[in-house]
Amino acid sequence: MVCTLFLNLIVAVNMKNWNLLYTNVMDCLKTQLSPFLIYHHWKHTQHVLEAAEYIAQQENTTEEDILLVKTAALFHDAGFINGINEGHEEESIRFAEKKLPEFGYTKKEIETIAGMIRATTLPQKPKTKLECILADADVEYLGTNHFERIGNKLYLELKHYSPNLSLEEWNDMQINFLQSHFYHTDYCIQNRTAIKEKNLKELIERKKLEKG
């Protein structure tokens, strides 16, 4: 799908216009994402973008690479615009590959951005520093006090695809995911792992109580 907001945009070659790119992609997300996407909402993209930029700064990333990280975060869930769930990362990459040349991004930069988007696919397997940053930013909430609130949004969204998904099954899914997940950047390892382990412990204890 071609977002009409992108039509007739003229951007000077080799000159990136981040503000224009950001505005247009976010407008597409706000107007074209399905209403049932209460987790993969445009606010999720905004949060991941901000988290990715912050983590990148803590990891002493160059300004040029921070721009690439922000761009990858902006596009990482754009594939949902086309109604894609499974494999939405590749759809997001196709969307980015089509649009980014209009905004002065080189082929090499777009390949780097594609790698970062691909690194958010579960289970995460980032290979580069920038891929580690975006991968961590995408699930940064696991190691925060917002875990339960955000997790509930994901649960309700998943019920759209699987209406019979019970809360007990969802909590089992969360426990299994938290047990297998690990952060990749030094910043998140040091600043998010402890709370993530606390969230996991609380889920396990809740499960024990429910089973009596």
Contacts in CASP RR format, 6 or more apart in sequence:
PFRMAT RR
TARGET T0000
AUTHOR 0000-0000-0000
METHOD contacts of the structure
MODEL  1
MVCTLFLNLIVAVNMKNWNLLYTNVMDCLKTQLSPFLIYHHWKHTQHVLE
AAEYIAQQENTTEEDILLVKTAALFHDAGFINGINEGHEEESIRFAEKKL
PEFGYTKKEIETIAGMIRATTLPQKPKTKLECILADADVEYLGTNHFERI
GNKLYLELKHYSPNLSLEEWNDMQINFLQSHFYHTDYCIQNRTAIKEKNL
KELIERKKLEKG
1 32 0 8 1.000
1 81 0 8 1.000
1 82 0 8 1.000
3 24 0 8 1.000
3 27 0 8 1.000
3 28 0 8 1.000
3 32 0 8 1.000
3 81 0 8 1.000
5 24 0 8 1.000
5 27 0 8 1.000
5 28 0 8 1.000
6 24 0 8 1.000
6 28 0 8 1.000
6 99 0 8 1.000
6 102 0 8 1.000
9 20 0 8 1.000
9 24 0 8 1.000
9 102 0 8 1.000
11 17 0 8 1.000
11 20 0 8 1.000
11 102 0 8 1.000
11 103 0 8 1.000
11 104 0 8 1.000
12 104 0 8 1.000
13 104 0 8 1.000
14 104 0 8 1.000
14 106 0 8 1.000
15 104 0 8 1.000
16 67 0 8 1.000
16 103 0 8 1.000
16 104 0 8 1.000
16 105 0 8 1.000
17 103 0 8 1.000
17 104 0 8 1.000
18 67 0 8 1.000
18 70 0 8 1.000
18 71 0 8 1.000
20 103 0 8 1.000
21 71 0 8 1.000
21 74 0 8 1.000
21 99 0 8 1.000
21 100 0 8 1.000
21 103 0 8 1.000
22 74 0 8 1.000
25 74 0 8 1.000
25 75 0 8 1.000
25 78 0 8 1.000
25 99 0 8 1.000
26 42 0 8 1.000
26 45 0 8 1.000
26 46 0 8 1.000
26 74 0 8 1.000
28 78 0 8 1.000
28 81 0 8 1.000
29 42 0 8 1.000
29 45 0 8 1.000
29 77 0 8 1.000
29 78 0 8 1.000
29 81 0 8 1.000
30 42 0 8 1.000
32 81 0 8 1.000
33 40 0 8 1.000
33 41 0 8 1.000
33 42 0 8 1.000
33 80 0 8 1.000
33 81 0 8 1.000
34 80 0 8 1.000
34 83 0 8 1.000
36 157 0 8 1.000
36 160 0 8 1.000
37 80 0 8 1.000
37 157 0 8 1.000
38 153 0 8 1.000
38 156 0 8 1.000
38 157 0 8 1.000
39 150 0 8 1.000
39 151 0 8 1.000
39 153 0 8 1.000
39 154 0 8 1.000
39 156 0 8 1.000
39 157 0 8 1.000
40 77 0 8 1.000
40 80 0 8 1.000
40 157 0 8 1.000
41 153 0 8 1.000
44 77 0 8 1.000
45 73 0 8 1.000
45 74 0 8 1.000
45 76 0 8 1.000
45 77 0 8 1.000
45 78 0 8 1.000
47 141 0 8 1.000
48 73 0 8 1.000
48 76 0 8 1.000
48 77 0 8 1.000
48 134 0 8 1.000
48 137 0 8 1.000
48 138 0 8 1.000
48 140 0 8 1.000
49 70 0 8 1.000
49 73 0 8 1.000
49 74 0 8 1.000
49 137 0 8 1.000
51 136 0 8 1.000
51 137 0 8 1.000
51 140 0 8 1.000
52 69 0 8 1.000
52 70 0 8 1.000
52 72 0 8 1.000
52 73 0 8 1.000
52 133 0 8 1.000
52 134 0 8 1.000
52 137 0 8 1.000
53 66 0 8 1.000
53 69 0 8 1.000
53 70 0 8 1.000
53 73 0 8 1.000
55 133 0 8 1.000
55 136 0 8 1.000
55 137 0 8 1.000
55 140 0 8 1.000
55 185 0 8 1.000
55 187 0 8 1.000
55 188 0 8 1.000
56 65 0 8 1.000
56 66 0 8 1.000
56 69 0 8 1.000
56 130 0 8 1.000
56 133 0 8 1.000
57 66 0 8 1.000
58 185 0 8 1.000
58 186 0 8 1.000
58 187 0 8 1.000
59 129 0 8 1.000
59 133 0 8 1.000
59 185 0 8 1.000
59 186 0 8 1.000
59 187 0 8 1.000
61 69 0 8 1.000
61 129 0 8 1.000
61 130 0 8 1.000
61 133 0 8 1.000
65 130 0 8 1.000
68 109 0 8 1.000
68 112 0 8 1.000
68 113 0 8 1.000
68 116 0 8 1.000
68 130 0 8 1.000
69 116 0 8 1.000
69 130 0 8 1.000
69 133 0 8 1.000
69 134 0 8 1.000
71 96 0 8 1.000
71 100 0 8 1.000
71 105 0 8 1.000
71 113 0 8 1.000
72 96 0 8 1.000
72 112 0 8 1.000
72 113 0 8 1.000
72 115 0 8 1.000
72 116 0 8 1.000
72 117 0 8 1.000
72 130 0 8 1.000
72 134 0 8 1.000
73 116 0 8 1.000
73 134 0 8 1.000
73 137 0 8 1.000
75 92 0 8 1.000
75 93 0 8 1.000
75 95 0 8 1.000
75 96 0 8 1.000
75 113 0 8 1.000
75 117 0 8 1.000
76 89 0 8 1.000
76 92 0 8 1.000
76 116 0 8 1.000
76 117 0 8 1.000
76 120 0 8 1.000
76 134 0 8 1.000
76 138 0 8 1.000
77 88 0 8 1.000
77 92 0 8 1.000
78 91 0 8 1.000
78 92 0 8 1.000
78 95 0 8 1.000
78 96 0 8 1.000
79 88 0 8 1.000
79 89 0 8 1.000
79 91 0 8 1.000
79 92 0 8 1.000
79 94 0 8 1.000
79 95 0 8 1.000
80 88 0 8 1.000
80 91 0 8 1.000
81 95 0 8 1.000
82 91 0 8 1.000
82 95 0 8 1.000
84 91 0 8 1.000
85 161 0 8 1.000
87 121 0 8 1.000
89 117 0 8 1.000
89 118 0 8 1.000
89 120 0 8 1.000
89 121 0 8 1.000
90 118 0 8 1.000
92 117 0 8 1.000
93 114 0 8 1.000
93 115 0 8 1.000
93 117 0 8 1.000
93 118 0 8 1.000
96 110 0 8 1.000
96 113 0 8 1.000
96 114 0 8 1.000
96 117 0 8 1.000
97 110 0 8 1.000
97 114 0 8 1.000
100 109 0 8 1.000
100 110 0 8 1.000
100 113 0 8 1.000
101 110 0 8 1.000
105 113 0 8 1.000
112 128 0 8 1.000
112 130 0 8 1.000
115 128 0 8 1.000
115 131 0 8 1.000
116 130 0 8 1.000
116 131 0 8 1.000
116 133 0 8 1.000
116 134 0 8 1.000
116 135 0 8 1.000
117 134 0 8 1.000
118 131 0 8 1.000
119 125 0 8 1.000
119 126 0 8 1.000
119 127 0 8 1.000
119 131 0 8 1.000
119 132 0 8 1.000
119 134 0 8 1.000
119 135 0 8 1.000
120 134 0 8 1.000
120 135 0 8 1.000
120 138 0 8 1.000
123 180 0 8 1.000
124 135 0 8 1.000
124 138 0 8 1.000
124 139 0 8 1.000
124 181 0 8 1.000
124 184 0 8 1.000
126 132 0 8 1.000
126 134 0 8 1.000
126 135 0 8 1.000
126 184 0 8 1.000
132 184 0 8 1.000
132 185 0 8 1.000
133 185 0 8 1.000
135 184 0 8 1.000
136 183 0 8 1.000
136 184 0 8 1.000
136 185 0 8 1.000
136 187 0 8 1.000
136 188 0 8 1.000
136 192 0 8 1.000
139 181 0 8 1.000
140 188 0 8 1.000
140 192 0 8 1.000
141 147 0 8 1.000
141 150 0 8 1.000
141 151 0 8 1.000
142 178 0 8 1.000
142 181 0 8 1.000
142 192 0 8 1.000
142 196 0 8 1.000
142 199 0 8 1.000
143 192 0 8 1.000
143 193 0 8 1.000
143 195 0 8 1.000
143 196 0 8 1.000
143 199 0 8 1.000
144 192 0 8 1.000
144 195 0 8 1.000
145 195 0 8 1.000
147 195 0 8 1.000
147 196 0 8 1.000
147 199 0 8 1.000
148 199 0 8 1.000
151 174 0 8 1.000
155 165 0 8 1.000
155 167 0 8 1.000
155 170 0 8 1.000
158 165 0 8 1.000
158 170 0 8 1.000
159 165 0 8 1.000
168 207 0 8 1.000
168 210 0 8 1.000
171 203 0 8 1.000
171 206 0 8 1.000
171 207 0 8 1.000
172 207 0 8 1.000
174 203 0 8 1.000
175 200 0 8 1.000
175 203 0 8 1.000
175 204 0 8 1.000
175 207 0 8 1.000
178 196 0 8 1.000
178 199 0 8 1.000
178 200 0 8 1.000
178 203 0 8 1.000
179 200 0 8 1.000
181 196 0 8 1.000
182 189 0 8 1.000
182 193 0 8 1.000
183 189 0 8 1.000
183 192 0 8 1.000
183 193 0 8 1.000
183 196 0 8 1.000
END
